[in-house]
Every structure is written in structure tokens, then in C-alpha cells.
């Protein structure tokens, strides 16, 4: 359905798997906190980060995480829902 003529919320969801042992986790966590993202899984040499927001916000987070060997990235694309209904 075309909801563009009505008030709606629009966001994107991304999951990012980043390689890095204990020595890199603090730096990665600082980036995660800046973007109000969260760590949803931790393994000995990697972590999975979940982030929601506008496309440019997710793009910025992904660019910063590429410095820490991003292994896998999945994105939903934009999803929307009508407001106030």
C-alpha cells in the first residue's frame, strides 16, 4: 500500500558481524554506544551488532566498523508503519 500521503515511521534494521578478540571489544563497544546500537551475540573472536535507524545512520556505523574487519552484514531495507493507527 502507498502510505506516502500519510504520517508514517520509517526505519531500517541491520545485523553486523565484526571480527575481533578481547583487545578490540572496547573500541567496538564505544562505536556501538555512539549509534545507540546493541551487541546481540558475542563469540571468542567476533560479535554481532544490531542497529536500527535511518539509512544514513546505518551506513555511517557500517563504515566505521569496516576498520574492525566486518565479516557479515544483513540489512532489511526500509520498513514503514503508519503512525497513530
C-alpha positions as CSV (number, residue, x, y, z in Angstrom):
1,X,0.0,0.0,0.0
2,X,1.1,3.5,-0.7
3,X,1.4,5.3,2.7
4,X,3.4,8.3,1.4
5,X,0.5,10.7,1.8
6,X,0.0,9.8,5.5
7,X,2.2,10.1,8.6
8,X,4.5,7.1,9.0
9,X,7.6,5.9,10.8
10,X,10.4,4.5,8.7
11,X,13.4,2.6,9.8
12,X,16.0,0.0,8.7
13,X,17.4,-2.9,10.7
14,X,20.9,-4.2,10.3
15,X,23.0,-7.0,11.8
16,X,26.7,-6.7,11.6
17,X,29.2,-9.5,12.5
18,X,32.6,-8.0,13.3
19,X,35.8,-10.0,13.9
20,X,37.9,-9.0,16.9
21,X,39.1,-10.5,20.1
22,X,39.0,-9.1,23.6
23,X,41.6,-6.4,22.7
24,X,39.3,-4.7,20.2
25,X,36.0,-5.1,22.0
26,X,36.3,-1.8,24.0
27,X,36.8,0.2,20.8
28,X,34.0,-1.5,19.0
29,X,31.7,-1.0,22.0
30,X,32.4,2.7,22.0
31,X,31.2,2.9,18.4
32,X,28.2,0.7,19.2
33,X,27.1,3.0,22.1
34,X,27.6,6.2,20.0
35,X,25.0,4.8,17.5
36,X,22.6,3.5,20.2
37,X,23.1,0.0,18.8
38,X,23.5,-3.1,20.8
39,X,25.6,-6.2,20.9
40,X,23.3,-9.3,20.5
41,X,25.9,-12.0,20.4
42,X,29.5,-12.5,21.5
43,X,31.8,-15.3,20.5
44,X,35.5,-15.7,21.3
45,X,36.6,-13.9,18.1
46,X,33.6,-12.0,16.9
47,X,30.5,-10.1,17.9
48,X,27.1,-9.4,16.3
49,X,25.8,-5.9,16.5
50,X,22.1,-4.9,15.9
51,X,21.3,-1.4,14.8
52,X,18.0,0.3,13.8
53,X,17.5,3.8,12.3
54,X,17.7,5.8,9.2
55,X,19.6,4.5,6.2
56,X,22.4,7.2,6.6
57,X,22.9,6.3,10.3
58,X,23.4,2.6,9.5
59,X,25.7,3.5,6.6
60,X,27.8,5.6,9.0
61,X,28.0,2.8,11.6
62,X,28.9,0.2,8.9
63,X,31.7,2.5,7.5
64,X,33.3,2.8,11.0
65,X,33.0,-0.9,11.7
66,X,34.8,-1.8,8.4
67,X,38.0,-0.8,10.2
68,X,37.4,-3.8,12.5
69,X,37.1,-6.5,9.8
70,X,33.3,-6.7,9.2
71,X,32.7,-10.3,8.3
72,X,29.0,-10.3,7.5
73,X,26.2,-7.7,7.1
74,X,22.5,-8.1,6.6
75,X,20.0,-5.3,6.2
76,X,16.2,-5.2,6.0
77,X,16.0,-2.2,3.7
78,X,13.5,0.5,4.7
79,X,10.4,-0.7,6.6
80,X,7.5,1.6,7.4
81,X,4.3,1.7,9.5
82,X,1.6,4.3,9.7
83,X,1.6,6.5,12.8
84,X,-1.2,6.8,15.2
85,X,-3.4,4.0,14.0
